[in-house]
Amino acid sequence: MEKSRNKQFVSRNIQDNIAYLQQRLGVGKSFDVIQLDVEYAGRAMSFFMIDGFVKDDILHYLMRRLSFLEKEELQIHPLEQLLKTYIPYVELSKTNDLEEAVSAVLAGPTALVVDGVDYIILIDARTYPVRGPQEPDNERVVRGARDGFVETLVFNTALIRRRVRDPSLRMEYLQVARRSRTDICICYIEEIADPELVERVKQSIAKIDTDGLVMAEKTVEEFISGRHWNPYPVVRYTERPDTAAAHLYEGHVLVIVDGSPSVLITPATFWHHLQHAEEYRNKPIVGAYLRLVRFLAVWASIFLLPLWYLMMTEPQLLPSSLSFLAKAKLGDIPLFAQIIMIEIGLDMLRMAAIHTPSSLATALGLVAALMIGGIAVEVGLFSNEVILYFSIAAIGSFATPSYEMGLANRLVRIGLLVLSGVLDLYGYVVGIAMWIIGLARMNSFGVPYLWPFIPFSYRAMRDVLIRSPMPLKNRRPTVLHPRDPDR
């Protein structure tokens, strides 16, 4: 949050105001900061704007309209006359603080300074470079909406309002960071969301004290969530307006950051990160099956590889009917080293894929297939079984809807591998116990992270495990303490 500063009042002398704005905005030093001195109705005026933000056609129309004014038309109450009569535009405001005017100009609006008036008129005739709404790559569905959030705040709020036409929908605006002055919107449905939750989110954002939000929503998440060394996310990211709207109706609070196509959903439990819109785009029985398969994939991504390693190192733990799992050619390199090498190798491959141009992605895939699938096995670097079980774990990671959750689960898998390698069965059991205890101690804005498993709620846990038909989901999550509990 911005530190306290002295208010710089607007003077009636236009030259004093112009000199201050010129110095603070760097007029003449930055080519894209424009100062336009004009005279209308016998009064000196000056426009301050950022080239690239201002809508030229609107500003030209307003200037043309002002050029028709006669001197006597601004003799009495010139500020009120300009605001209410002679500047025909929707988004107008005024300020008597020069620093507020500086911040406004840097955000996009145009500042109009008028001689003899101790207020500055702010004309929000701005436009931002923006791409069209496209379906998010990380949250694709076979059937459903194809629009997604973009990097412009006002576009994202419009996408939400298109789906939530509730008169109690609130979009509260604030600016965060001393230098970047990043626009943030807190979105919630007033008649549903818990006022204490809304206030908690506001206070956590108000406590942000930094120069700039370099990585937009990710920086905000690190400030408001704490637990910097805990890999598990306590907010959910989404780029789908329909997903954001669905959570609003449940009583969640959204945090929208300008410059980011991702919206933060607060609070978020462990199970929120395992949901996907595709489950609700199919019949309930199909959605329940897809959810079950996804859960199995996620559990496999965490537990399968360490468990297989444990069975290979201690085959006596296997029942006789599963003894064939321990009959594997392990190669010349110790099994533990093979697994750690292939874990690191996949992360290297993932980073290489991110930095590889799309035209070379096919070549990268061929190289990876030849190195890991063929040559590495032939030279004895990896065994076939290691590649098989690791592939299943990797598929489970990719099947995790939340990218952040998938990365956190990968770190847990590596931790279980290390504990199993050092302490055998005891390490595996202790690792799982520590993992569950760690998650149980977490909370997201006062909501237990493992709810409704810990503390247990039968009705809510049933909805987590089974994709219920929408007509039967007539209650909002009780843990959110919604003001209106009935849907």
Buried (B, 14 or more C-beta within 10 A) or exposed (E): BBEEEEEBEBBEEBEEBBEBBBEBBEBEEEEEBBBEEEEBBEBBBBBBBBEEBBBEEBBEBBBEBBEEBEEEBBEEEBBEBBBEEBBEBEEBBBBBBBBBBBBBBBBBBBBBBBBEBEBBBBBBBBBBEEEEBEBBEBBBBEEBBEBBBBBBBBBBBEBBBEBBEBEEBBBEEEBBBBEBBBBBBBBBBEEBBBEEBBEBBBEBBEEBEBEBBEEBBBBBBEBBBEEEEBBBBBBBBBBBBBBBBBBBBBBBBBBBBBBBBBBBBBBBBBBBBBBBBBBBBBEBEEBBBBBEEBBEBBEBBBBBBBBBBBBBBBEEEBEEEEEEBBEBEBBEBEBBEBBBBBBEBBEEBEEBBEEBEEEEEEEBEEEBEEEBEEEBBEEEBBBEBBBEBBBBBBEBBEBBBBBBBBBBBBEBBBBBBBBBBEEBEEBBBBBBEBBEEEBBEBBBBEBBBBBBBBEEBEEBBEBBBBBBEEEEEEEBBBBBBBBEBEE
